[in-house]
Amino acid sequence: MAKLNPKTYFYNVKNRSAGVVVYKIPEEGIVRRFMPGETKRISYDELLKLSYQPGGREMMANFLQI
């Protein structure tokens, strides 16, 4: 049986705050901007990299709904 690679998973990520949420992952050249209530599909790999950025885990815990 073939295993699915978790890095190929995509998650709906929603800005649950009343303000704009922006994050950067400079190593990948990624900049994401979420307007209030906006939802985007983000890969597991990108979320993992965000968790390694300064303040990334706090942003996911306090402002983004995954």
CHARMM internal coordinates of N, CA and C (Angstrom, degrees):
IC EDIT
DIST 1 N 1 CA 1.4538
DIST 1 CA 1 C 1.5298
ANGL 1 N 1 CA 1 C 108.76
DIST 1 C 2 N 1.3094
ANGL 1 CA 1 C 2 N 116.59
DIHE 1 N 1 CA 1 C 2 N 131.99
DIST 2 N 2 CA 1.4681
ANGL 1 C 2 N 2 CA 121.53
DIHE 1 CA 1 C 2 N 2 CA -178.99
DIST 2 CA 2 C 1.5245
ANGL 2 N 2 CA 2 C 110.34
DIHE 1 C 2 N 2 CA 2 C -77.62
DIST 2 C 3 N 1.3300
ANGL 2 CA 2 C 3 N 115.08
DIHE 2 N 2 CA 2 C 3 N 139.64
DIST 3 N 3 CA 1.4642
ANGL 2 C 3 N 3 CA 120.50
DIHE 2 CA 2 C 3 N 3 CA 176.24
DIST 3 CA 3 C 1.5205
ANGL 3 N 3 CA 3 C 109.28
DIHE 2 C 3 N 3 CA 3 C -90.01
DIST 3 C 4 N 1.3053
ANGL 3 CA 3 C 4 N 116.33
DIHE 3 N 3 CA 3 C 4 N 141.55
DIST 4 N 4 CA 1.4602
ANGL 3 C 4 N 4 CA 120.78
DIHE 3 CA 3 C 4 N 4 CA 173.93
DIST 4 CA 4 C 1.5139
ANGL 4 N 4 CA 4 C 108.90
DIHE 3 C 4 N 4 CA 4 C -84.22
DIST 4 C 5 N 1.2855
ANGL 4 CA 4 C 5 N 116.39
DIHE 4 N 4 CA 4 C 5 N 135.75
DIST 5 N 5 CA 1.4597
ANGL 4 C 5 N 5 CA 121.67
DIHE 4 CA 4 C 5 N 5 CA 178.37
DIST 5 CA 5 C 1.5209
ANGL 5 N 5 CA 5 C 108.93
DIHE 4 C 5 N 5 CA 5 C -80.37
DIST 5 C 6 N 1.3420
ANGL 5 CA 5 C 6 N 119.41
DIHE 5 N 5 CA 5 C 6 N 119.47
DIST 6 N 6 CA 1.4685
ANGL 5 C 6 N 6 CA 120.66
DIHE 5 CA 5 C 6 N 6 CA -177.87
DIST 6 CA 6 C 1.5270
ANGL 6 N 6 CA 6 C 112.86
DIHE 5 C 6 N 6 CA 6 C -60.35
DIST 6 C 7 N 1.3333
ANGL 6 CA 6 C 7 N 117.59
DIHE 6 N 6 CA 6 C 7 N -22.14
DIST 7 N 7 CA 1.4599
ANGL 6 C 7 N 7 CA 119.80
DIHE 6 CA 6 C 7 N 7 CA -179.93
DIST 7 CA 7 C 1.5258
ANGL 7 N 7 CA 7 C 111.71
DIHE 6 C 7 N 7 CA 7 C -69.55
DIST 7 C 8 N 1.3352
ANGL 7 CA 7 C 8 N 117.31
DIHE 7 N 7 CA 7 C 8 N -15.25
DIST 8 N 8 CA 1.4630
ANGL 7 C 8 N 8 CA 119.89
DIHE 7 CA 7 C 8 N 8 CA 178.83
DIST 8 CA 8 C 1.5302
ANGL 8 N 8 CA 8 C 111.61
DIHE 7 C 8 N 8 CA 8 C -90.60
DIST 8 C 9 N 1.3225
ANGL 8 CA 8 C 9 N 117.12
DIHE 8 N 8 CA 8 C 9 N -4.96
DIST 9 N 9 CA 1.4609
ANGL 8 C 9 N 9 CA 120.67
DIHE 8 CA 8 C 9 N 9 CA 178.11
DIST 9 CA 9 C 1.5184
ANGL 9 N 9 CA 9 C 109.87
DIHE 8 C 9 N 9 CA 9 C -72.92
DIST 9 C 10 N 1.3317
ANGL 9 CA 9 C 10 N 115.27
DIHE 9 N 9 CA 9 C 10 N 145.14
DIST 10 N 10 CA 1.4538
ANGL 9 C 10 N 10 CA 121.38
DIHE 9 CA 9 C 10 N 10 CA 174.33
DIST 10 CA 10 C 1.5156
ANGL 10 N 10 CA 10 C 108.15
DIHE 9 C 10 N 10 CA 10 C -121.41
DIST 10 C 11 N 1.3314
ANGL 10 CA 10 C 11 N 115.20
DIHE 10 N 10 CA 10 C 11 N 143.43
DIST 11 N 11 CA 1.4570
ANGL 10 C 11 N 11 CA 121.59
DIHE 10 CA 10 C 11 N 11 CA -178.38
DIST 11 CA 11 C 1.5112
ANGL 11 N 11 CA 11 C 109.84
DIHE 10 C 11 N 11 CA 11 C -123.23
DIST 11 C 12 N 1.3299
ANGL 11 CA 11 C 12 N 115.73
DIHE 11 N 11 CA 11 C 12 N 146.09
DIST 12 N 12 CA 1.4590
ANGL 11 C 12 N 12 CA 120.52
DIHE 11 CA 11 C 12 N 12 CA 171.74
DIST 12 CA 12 C 1.5207
ANGL 12 N 12 CA 12 C 106.85
DIHE 11 C 12 N 12 CA 12 C -78.67
DIST 12 C 13 N 1.3219
ANGL 12 CA 12 C 13 N 116.08
DIHE 12 N 12 CA 12 C 13 N 123.17
DIST 13 N 13 CA 1.4630
ANGL 12 C 13 N 13 CA 122.13
DIHE 12 CA 12 C 13 N 13 CA -179.40
DIST 13 CA 13 C 1.5295
ANGL 13 N 13 CA 13 C 106.95
DIHE 12 C 13 N 13 CA 13 C -118.74
DIST 13 C 14 N 1.3371
ANGL 13 CA 13 C 14 N 115.48
DIHE 13 N 13 CA 13 C 14 N 123.76
DIST 14 N 14 CA 1.4615
ANGL 13 C 14 N 14 CA 121.26
DIHE 13 CA 13 C 14 N 14 CA -175.67
DIST 14 CA 14 C 1.5211
ANGL 14 N 14 CA 14 C 110.81
DIHE 13 C 14 N 14 CA 14 C -117.78
DIST 14 C 15 N 1.3223
ANGL 14 CA 14 C 15 N 115.84
DIHE 14 N 14 CA 14 C 15 N 138.31
DIST 15 N 15 CA 1.4650
ANGL 14 C 15 N 15 CA 121.31
DIHE 14 CA 14 C 15 N 15 CA 172.72
DIST 15 CA 15 C 1.5204
ANGL 15 N 15 CA 15 C 106.95
DIHE 14 C 15 N 15 CA 15 C -78.24
DIST 15 C 16 N 1.3071
ANGL 15 CA 15 C 16 N 116.25
DIHE 15 N 15 CA 15 C 16 N 112.19
DIST 16 N 16 CA 1.4677
ANGL 15 C 16 N 16 CA 119.96
DIHE 15 CA 15 C 16 N 16 CA -178.79
DIST 16 CA 16 C 1.5210
ANGL 16 N 16 CA 16 C 112.26
DIHE 15 C 16 N 16 CA 16 C -97.94
DIST 16 C 17 N 1.3303
ANGL 16 CA 16 C 17 N 116.91
DIHE 16 N 16 CA 16 C 17 N 6.38
DIST 17 N 17 CA 1.4619
ANGL 16 C 17 N 17 CA 119.86
DIHE 16 CA 16 C 17 N 17 CA 179.46
DIST 17 CA 17 C 1.5316
ANGL 17 N 17 CA 17 C 110.34
DIHE 16 C 17 N 17 CA 17 C -94.78
DIST 17 C 18 N 1.3206
ANGL 17 CA 17 C 18 N 115.57
DIHE 17 N 17 CA 17 C 18 N 171.67
DIST 18 N 18 CA 1.4661
ANGL 17 C 18 N 18 CA 121.26
DIHE 17 CA 17 C 18 N 18 CA 179.26
DIST 18 CA 18 C 1.5243
ANGL 18 N 18 CA 18 C 111.96
DIHE 17 C 18 N 18 CA 18 C -88.65
DIST 18 C 19 N 1.3291
ANGL 18 CA 18 C 19 N 116.96
DIHE 18 N 18 CA 18 C 19 N -2.39
DIST 19 N 19 CA 1.4613
ANGL 18 C 19 N 19 CA 120.79
DIHE 18 CA 18 C 19 N 19 CA -178.89
DIST 19 CA 19 C 1.5185
ANGL 19 N 19 CA 19 C 111.43
DIHE 18 C 19 N 19 CA 19 C -119.57
DIST 19 C 20 N 1.3141
ANGL 19 CA 19 C 20 N 115.80
DIHE 19 N 19 CA 19 C 20 N 176.43
DIST 20 N 20 CA 1.4566
ANGL 19 C 20 N 20 CA 122.20
DIHE 19 CA 19 C 20 N 20 CA 177.71
DIST 20 CA 20 C 1.5265
ANGL 20 N 20 CA 20 C 109.14
DIHE 19 C 20 N 20 CA 20 C -76.34
DIST 20 C 21 N 1.3350
ANGL 20 CA 20 C 21 N 116.80
DIHE 20 N 20 CA 20 C 21 N 137.11
DIST 21 N 21 CA 1.4659
ANGL 20 C 21 N 21 CA 122.78
DIHE 20 CA 20 C 21 N 21 CA 176.87
DIST 21 CA 21 C 1.5234
ANGL 21 N 21 CA 21 C 107.33
DIHE 20 C 21 N 21 CA 21 C -114.73
DIST 21 C 22 N 1.3366
ANGL 21 CA 21 C 22 N 116.18
DIHE 21 N 21 CA 21 C 22 N 128.24
DIST 22 N 22 CA 1.4634
ANGL 21 C 22 N 22 CA 121.75
DIHE 21 CA 21 C 22 N 22 CA 179.97
DIST 22 CA 22 C 1.5219
ANGL 22 N 22 CA 22 C 108.13
DIHE 21 C 22 N 22 CA 22 C -130.29
DIST 22 C 23 N 1.3383
ANGL 22 CA 22 C 23 N 115.60
DIHE 22 N 22 CA 22 C 23 N 136.07
DIST 23 N 23 CA 1.4590
ANGL 22 C 23 N 23 CA 118.99
DIHE 22 CA 22 C 23 N 23 CA 171.34
DIST 23 CA 23 C 1.5153
ANGL 23 N 23 CA 23 C 109.86
DIHE 22 C 23 N 23 CA 23 C -137.78
DIST 23 C 24 N 1.3400
ANGL 23 CA 23 C 24 N 113.84
DIHE 23 N 23 CA 23 C 24 N 155.86
DIST 24 N 24 CA 1.4615
ANGL 23 C 24 N 24 CA 121.54
DIHE 23 CA 23 C 24 N 24 CA -179.80
DIST 24 CA 24 C 1.5147
ANGL 24 N 24 CA 24 C 109.32
DIHE 23 C 24 N 24 CA 24 C -128.22
DIST 24 C 25 N 1.3224
ANGL 24 CA 24 C 25 N 114.84
DIHE 24 N 24 CA 24 C 25 N 142.70
DIST 25 N 25 CA 1.4588
ANGL 24 C 25 N 25 CA 121.88
DIHE 24 CA 24 C 25 N 25 CA 170.38
DIST 25 CA 25 C 1.5289
ANGL 25 N 25 CA 25 C 104.77
DIHE 24 C 25 N 25 CA 25 C -124.59
DIST 25 C 26 N 1.3357
ANGL 25 CA 25 C 26 N 117.00
DIHE 25 N 25 CA 25 C 26 N 89.56
DIST 26 N 26 CA 1.4661
ANGL 25 C 26 N 26 CA 121.70
DIHE 25 CA 25 C 26 N 26 CA -171.48
DIST 26 CA 26 C 1.5221
ANGL 26 N 26 CA 26 C 114.34
DIHE 25 C 26 N 26 CA 26 C -59.02
DIST 26 C 27 N 1.3324
ANGL 26 CA 26 C 27 N 117.57
DIHE 26 N 26 CA 26 C 27 N -35.09
DIST 27 N 27 CA 1.4668
ANGL 26 C 27 N 27 CA 120.69
DIHE 26 CA 26 C 27 N 27 CA -178.22
DIST 27 CA 27 C 1.5271
ANGL 27 N 27 CA 27 C 111.90
DIHE 26 C 27 N 27 CA 27 C -61.76
DIST 27 C 28 N 1.3134
ANGL 27 CA 27 C 28 N 116.65
DIHE 27 N 27 CA 27 C 28 N -28.25
DIST 28 N 28 CA 1.4630
ANGL 27 C 28 N 28 CA 122.14
DIHE 27 CA 27 C 28 N 28 CA -178.63
DIST 28 CA 28 C 1.5266
ANGL 28 N 28 CA 28 C 112.51
DIHE 27 C 28 N 28 CA 28 C -105.32
DIST 28 C 29 N 1.3228
ANGL 28 CA 28 C 29 N 116.55
DIHE 28 N 28 CA 28 C 29 N -5.08
DIST 29 N 29 CA 1.4638
ANGL 28 C 29 N 29 CA 119.82
DIHE 28 CA 28 C 29 N 29 CA -177.77
DIST 29 CA 29 C 1.5254
ANGL 29 N 29 CA 29 C 112.77
DIHE 28 C 29 N 29 CA 29 C 69.77
DIST 29 C 30 N 1.3342
ANGL 29 CA 29 C 30 N 116.57
DIHE 29 N 29 CA 29 C 30 N 28.84
DIST 30 N 30 CA 1.4636
ANGL 29 C 30 N 30 CA 122.08
DIHE 29 CA 29 C 30 N 30 CA -177.14
DIST 30 CA 30 C 1.5217
ANGL 30 N 30 CA 30 C 110.09
DIHE 29 C 30 N 30 CA 30 C -98.60
DIST 30 C 31 N 1.3289
ANGL 30 CA 30 C 31 N 115.39
DIHE 30 N 30 CA 30 C 31 N 131.02
DIST 31 N 31 CA 1.4595
ANGL 30 C 31 N 31 CA 122.30
DIHE 30 CA 30 C 31 N 31 CA 171.53
DIST 31 CA 31 C 1.5260
ANGL 31 N 31 CA 31 C 106.35
DIHE 30 C 31 N 31 CA 31 C -132.42
DIST 31 C 32 N 1.3140
ANGL 31 CA 31 C 32 N 117.29
DIHE 31 N 31 CA 31 C 32 N 121.80
DIST 32 N 32 CA 1.4748
ANGL 31 C 32 N 32 CA 122.01
DIHE 31 CA 31 C 32 N 32 CA 179.10
DIST 32 CA 32 C 1.5172
ANGL 32 N 32 CA 32 C 109.21
DIHE 31 C 32 N 32 CA 32 C -117.55
DIST 32 C 33 N 1.3146
ANGL 32 CA 32 C 33 N 115.03
DIHE 32 N 32 CA 32 C 33 N 135.44
DIST 33 N 33 CA 1.4660
ANGL 32 C 33 N 33 CA 122.21
DIHE 32 CA 32 C 33 N 33 CA 177.43
DIST 33 CA 33 C 1.5236
ANGL 33 N 33 CA 33 C 107.48
DIHE 32 C 33 N 33 CA 33 C -125.79
DIST 33 C 34 N 1.3329
ANGL 33 CA 33 C 34 N 115.45
DIHE 33 N 33 CA 33 C 34 N 121.32
DIST 34 N 34 CA 1.4608
ANGL 33 C 34 N 34 CA 122.10
DIHE 33 CA 33 C 34 N 34 CA 178.31
DIST 34 CA 34 C 1.5205
ANGL 34 N 34 CA 34 C 109.00
DIHE 33 C 34 N 34 CA 34 C -110.05
DIST 34 C 35 N 1.2977
ANGL 34 CA 34 C 35 N 117.45
DIHE 34 N 34 CA 34 C 35 N 122.97
DIST 35 N 35 CA 1.4579
ANGL 34 C 35 N 35 CA 122.13
DIHE 34 CA 34 C 35 N 35 CA 172.24
DIST 35 CA 35 C 1.5363
ANGL 35 N 35 CA 35 C 107.65
DIHE 34 C 35 N 35 CA 35 C -78.01
DIST 35 C 36 N 1.3387
ANGL 35 CA 35 C 36 N 119.09
DIHE 35 N 35 CA 35 C 36 N 160.43
DIST 36 N 36 CA 1.4731
ANGL 35 C 36 N 36 CA 120.26
DIHE 35 CA 35 C 36 N 36 CA -179.60
DIST 36 CA 36 C 1.5352
ANGL 36 N 36 CA 36 C 111.40
DIHE 35 C 36 N 36 CA 36 C -54.21
DIST 36 C 37 N 1.3185
ANGL 36 CA 36 C 37 N 116.33
DIHE 36 N 36 CA 36 C 37 N 127.38
DIST 37 N 37 CA 1.4630
ANGL 36 C 37 N 37 CA 122.12
DIHE 36 CA 36 C 37 N 37 CA 178.72
DIST 37 CA 37 C 1.5221
ANGL 37 N 37 CA 37 C 115.02
DIHE 36 C 37 N 37 CA 37 C 80.12
DIST 37 C 38 N 1.3134
ANGL 37 CA 37 C 38 N 119.14
DIHE 37 N 37 CA 37 C 38 N -3.61
DIST 38 N 38 CA 1.4644
ANGL 37 C 38 N 38 CA 122.17
DIHE 37 CA 37 C 38 N 38 CA -177.59
DIST 38 CA 38 C 1.5313
ANGL 38 N 38 CA 38 C 111.20
DIHE 37 C 38 N 38 CA 38 C -74.20
DIST 38 C 39 N 1.3338
ANGL 38 CA 38 C 39 N 115.72
DIHE 38 N 38 CA 38 C 39 N 143.09
DIST 39 N 39 CA 1.4578
ANGL 38 C 39 N 39 CA 122.44
DIHE 38 CA 38 C 39 N 39 CA 178.30
DIST 39 CA 39 C 1.5232
ANGL 39 N 39 CA 39 C 109.23
DIHE 38 C 39 N 39 CA 39 C -119.80
DIST 39 C 40 N 1.3312
ANGL 39 CA 39 C 40 N 116.00
DIHE 39 N 39 CA 39 C 40 N 136.79
DIST 40 N 40 CA 1.4641
ANGL 39 C 40 N 40 CA 122.20
DIHE 39 CA 39 C 40 N 40 CA 176.72
DIST 40 CA 40 C 1.5173
ANGL 40 N 40 CA 40 C 108.92
DIHE 39 C 40 N 40 CA 40 C -132.68
DIST 40 C 41 N 1.3341
ANGL 40 CA 40 C 41 N 116.34
DIHE 40 N 40 CA 40 C 41 N 154.42
DIST 41 N 41 CA 1.4697
ANGL 40 C 41 N 41 CA 121.47
DIHE 40 CA 40 C 41 N 41 CA 175.07
DIST 41 CA 41 C 1.5125
ANGL 41 N 41 CA 41 C 107.74
DIHE 40 C 41 N 41 CA 41 C -92.88
DIST 41 C 42 N 1.3414
ANGL 41 CA 41 C 42 N 116.01
DIHE 41 N 41 CA 41 C 42 N 119.33
DIST 42 N 42 CA 1.4608
ANGL 41 C 42 N 42 CA 122.63
DIHE 41 CA 41 C 42 N 42 CA -175.92
DIST 42 CA 42 C 1.5256
ANGL 42 N 42 CA 42 C 108.47
DIHE 41 C 42 N 42 CA 42 C -122.98
DIST 42 C 43 N 1.3273
ANGL 42 CA 42 C 43 N 116.57
DIHE 42 N 42 CA 42 C 43 N 139.21
DIST 43 N 43 CA 1.4605
ANGL 42 C 43 N 43 CA 120.67
DIHE 42 CA 42 C 43 N 43 CA -178.69
DIST 43 CA 43 C 1.5254
ANGL 43 N 43 CA 43 C 111.45
DIHE 42 C 43 N 43 CA 43 C -74.16
DIST 43 C 44 N 1.3140
ANGL 43 CA 43 C 44 N 114.98
DIHE 43 N 43 CA 43 C 44 N 154.64
DIST 44 N 44 CA 1.4607
ANGL 43 C 44 N 44 CA 121.68
DIHE 43 CA 43 C 44 N 44 CA 175.46
DIST 44 CA 44 C 1.5184
ANGL 44 N 44 CA 44 C 110.13
DIHE 43 C 44 N 44 CA 44 C -56.66
DIST 44 C 45 N 1.3279
ANGL 44 CA 44 C 45 N 116.31
DIHE 44 N 44 CA 44 C 45 N -42.55
DIST 45 N 45 CA 1.4626
ANGL 44 C 45 N 45 CA 121.50
DIHE 44 CA 44 C 45 N 45 CA -178.75
DIST 45 CA 45 C 1.5291
ANGL 45 N 45 CA 45 C 111.21
DIHE 44 C 45 N 45 CA 45 C -59.66
DIST 45 C 46 N 1.3288
ANGL 45 CA 45 C 46 N 116.77
DIHE 45 N 45 CA 45 C 46 N -42.65
DIST 46 N 46 CA 1.4702
ANGL 45 C 46 N 46 CA 119.94
DIHE 45 CA 45 C 46 N 46 CA 179.03
DIST 46 CA 46 C 1.5207
ANGL 46 N 46 CA 46 C 111.24
DIHE 45 C 46 N 46 CA 46 C -67.04
DIST 46 C 47 N 1.3209
ANGL 46 CA 46 C 47 N 117.75
DIHE 46 N 46 CA 46 C 47 N -40.34
DIST 47 N 47 CA 1.4658
ANGL 46 C 47 N 47 CA 120.71
DIHE 46 CA 46 C 47 N 47 CA 178.09
DIST 47 CA 47 C 1.5239
ANGL 47 N 47 CA 47 C 110.99
DIHE 46 C 47 N 47 CA 47 C -64.34
DIST 47 C 48 N 1.3106
ANGL 47 CA 47 C 48 N 116.46
DIHE 47 N 47 CA 47 C 48 N -37.48
DIST 48 N 48 CA 1.4606
ANGL 47 C 48 N 48 CA 120.41
DIHE 47 CA 47 C 48 N 48 CA 177.13
DIST 48 CA 48 C 1.5257
ANGL 48 N 48 CA 48 C 110.20
DIHE 47 C 48 N 48 CA 48 C -63.46
DIST 48 C 49 N 1.3139
ANGL 48 CA 48 C 49 N 117.10
DIHE 48 N 48 CA 48 C 49 N -44.32
DIST 49 N 49 CA 1.4669
ANGL 48 C 49 N 49 CA 121.23
DIHE 48 CA 48 C 49 N 49 CA 178.70
DIST 49 CA 49 C 1.5220
ANGL 49 N 49 CA 49 C 110.89
DIHE 48 C 49 N 49 CA 49 C -65.41
DIST 49 C 50 N 1.3399
ANGL 49 CA 49 C 50 N 117.23
DIHE 49 N 49 CA 49 C 50 N -36.72
DIST 50 N 50 CA 1.4619
ANGL 49 C 50 N 50 CA 120.54
DIHE 49 CA 49 C 50 N 50 CA 176.63
DIST 50 CA 50 C 1.5254
ANGL 50 N 50 CA 50 C 110.60
DIHE 49 C 50 N 50 CA 50 C -62.37
DIST 50 C 51 N 1.3170
ANGL 50 CA 50 C 51 N 117.05
DIHE 50 N 50 CA 50 C 51 N -37.03
DIST 51 N 51 CA 1.4701
ANGL 50 C 51 N 51 CA 120.13
DIHE 50 CA 50 C 51 N 51 CA -179.24
DIST 51 CA 51 C 1.5259
ANGL 51 N 51 CA 51 C 111.90
DIHE 50 C 51 N 51 CA 51 C -64.79
DIST 51 C 52 N 1.3310
ANGL 51 CA 51 C 52 N 117.64
DIHE 51 N 51 CA 51 C 52 N -21.64
DIST 52 N 52 CA 1.4670
ANGL 51 C 52 N 52 CA 121.57
DIHE 51 CA 51 C 52 N 52 CA 178.26
DIST 52 CA 52 C 1.5192
ANGL 52 N 52 CA 52 C 113.24
DIHE 51 C 52 N 52 CA 52 C -87.38
DIST 52 C 53 N 1.3314
ANGL 52 CA 52 C 53 N 117.58
DIHE 52 N 52 CA 52 C 53 N -11.26
DIST 53 N 53 CA 1.4668
ANGL 52 C 53 N 53 CA 121.14
DIHE 52 CA 52 C 53 N 53 CA 179.85
DIST 53 CA 53 C 1.5328
ANGL 53 N 53 CA 53 C 109.43
DIHE 52 C 53 N 53 CA 53 C -79.61
DIST 53 C 54 N 1.3376
ANGL 53 CA 53 C 54 N 117.09
DIHE 53 N 53 CA 53 C 54 N 150.06
DIST 54 N 54 CA 1.4678
ANGL 53 C 54 N 54 CA 119.49
DIHE 53 CA 53 C 54 N 54 CA 176.72
DIST 54 CA 54 C 1.5358
ANGL 54 N 54 CA 54 C 110.52
DIHE 53 C 54 N 54 CA 54 C -57.60
DIST 54 C 55 N 1.3279
ANGL 54 CA 54 C 55 N 116.40
DIHE 54 N 54 CA 54 C 55 N 123.76
DIST 55 N 55 CA 1.4664
ANGL 54 C 55 N 55 CA 121.76
DIHE 54 CA 54 C 55 N 55 CA -179.82
DIST 55 CA 55 C 1.5133
ANGL 55 N 55 CA 55 C 114.47
DIHE 54 C 55 N 55 CA 55 C 80.54
DIST 55 C 56 N 1.3087
ANGL 55 CA 55 C 56 N 117.59
DIHE 55 N 55 CA 55 C 56 N -0.26
DIST 56 N 56 CA 1.4678
ANGL 55 C 56 N 56 CA 121.33
DIHE 55 CA 55 C 56 N 56 CA -176.76
DIST 56 CA 56 C 1.5212
ANGL 56 N 56 CA 56 C 113.38
DIHE 55 C 56 N 56 CA 56 C -64.05
DIST 56 C 57 N 1.3250
ANGL 56 CA 56 C 57 N 116.77
DIHE 56 N 56 CA 56 C 57 N -45.34
DIST 57 N 57 CA 1.4677
ANGL 56 C 57 N 57 CA 119.69
DIHE 56 CA 56 C 57 N 57 CA 179.83
DIST 57 CA 57 C 1.5162
ANGL 57 N 57 CA 57 C 111.50
DIHE 56 C 57 N 57 CA 57 C -65.38
DIST 57 C 58 N 1.3310
ANGL 57 CA 57 C 58 N 116.23
DIHE 57 N 57 CA 57 C 58 N -39.61
DIST 58 N 58 CA 1.4667
ANGL 57 C 58 N 58 CA 120.17
DIHE 57 CA 57 C 58 N 58 CA 178.66
DIST 58 CA 58 C 1.5264
ANGL 58 N 58 CA 58 C 110.36
DIHE 57 C 58 N 58 CA 58 C -64.59
DIST 58 C 59 N 1.3261
ANGL 58 CA 58 C 59 N 116.69
DIHE 58 N 58 CA 58 C 59 N -39.06
DIST 59 N 59 CA 1.4634
ANGL 58 C 59 N 59 CA 120.32
DIHE 58 CA 58 C 59 N 59 CA 178.73
DIST 59 CA 59 C 1.5285
ANGL 59 N 59 CA 59 C 110.37
DIHE 58 C 59 N 59 CA 59 C -63.12
DIST 59 C 60 N 1.3305
ANGL 59 CA 59 C 60 N 116.10
DIHE 59 N 59 CA 59 C 60 N -43.75
DIST 60 N 60 CA 1.4651
ANGL 59 C 60 N 60 CA 119.22
DIHE 59 CA 59 C 60 N 60 CA 179.64
DIST 60 CA 60 C 1.5250
ANGL 60 N 60 CA 60 C 110.89
DIHE 59 C 60 N 60 CA 60 C -66.57
DIST 60 C 61 N 1.3117
ANGL 60 CA 60 C 61 N 117.56
DIHE 60 N 60 CA 60 C 61 N -37.06
DIST 61 N 61 CA 1.4662
ANGL 60 C 61 N 61 CA 120.61
DIHE 60 CA 60 C 61 N 61 CA -177.86
DIST 61 CA 61 C 1.5284
ANGL 61 N 61 CA 61 C 112.69
DIHE 60 C 61 N 61 CA 61 C -74.74
DIST 61 C 62 N 1.3331
ANGL 61 CA 61 C 62 N 117.12
DIHE 61 N 61 CA 61 C 62 N -35.63
DIST 62 N 62 CA 1.4612
ANGL 61 C 62 N 62 CA 120.17
DIHE 61 CA 61 C 62 N 62 CA -170.35
DIST 62 CA 62 C 1.5345
ANGL 62 N 62 CA 62 C 115.28
DIHE 61 C 62 N 62 CA 62 C -104.19
DIST 62 C 63 N 1.3201
ANGL 62 CA 62 C 63 N 117.85
DIHE 62 N 62 CA 62 C 63 N -23.07
DIST 63 N 63 CA 1.4682
ANGL 62 C 63 N 63 CA 119.06
DIHE 62 CA 62 C 63 N 63 CA -172.75
DIST 63 CA 63 C 1.5242
ANGL 63 N 63 CA 63 C 114.36
DIHE 62 C 63 N 63 CA 63 C -124.36
DIST 63 C 64 N 1.3196
ANGL 63 CA 63 C 64 N 117.96
DIHE 63 N 63 CA 63 C 64 N -25.07
DIST 64 N 64 CA 1.4560
ANGL 63 C 64 N 64 CA 120.88
DIHE 63 CA 63 C 64 N 64 CA -177.54
DIST 64 CA 64 C 1.5263
ANGL 64 N 64 CA 64 C 110.87
DIHE 63 C 64 N 64 CA 64 C -110.95
DIST 64 C 65 N 1.3171
ANGL 64 CA 64 C 65 N 115.36
DIHE 64 N 64 CA 64 C 65 N 141.16
DIST 65 N 65 CA 1.4666
ANGL 64 C 65 N 65 CA 121.67
DIHE 64 CA 64 C 65 N 65 CA 176.56
DIST 65 CA 65 C 1.5217
ANGL 65 N 65 CA 65 C 107.07
DIHE 64 C 65 N 65 CA 65 C -106.41
DIST 65 C 66 N 1.3371
ANGL 65 CA 65 C 66 N 116.10
DIHE 65 N 65 CA 65 C 66 N 119.79
DIST 66 N 66 CA 1.4636
ANGL 65 C 66 N 66 CA 120.77
DIHE 65 CA 65 C 66 N 66 CA -176.06
DIST 66 CA 66 C 1.5208
ANGL 66 N 66 CA 66 C 108.74
DIHE 65 C 66 N 66 CA 66 C -112.70
END
COOR INIT
IC SEED 1 N 1 CA 1 C
IC BUILD
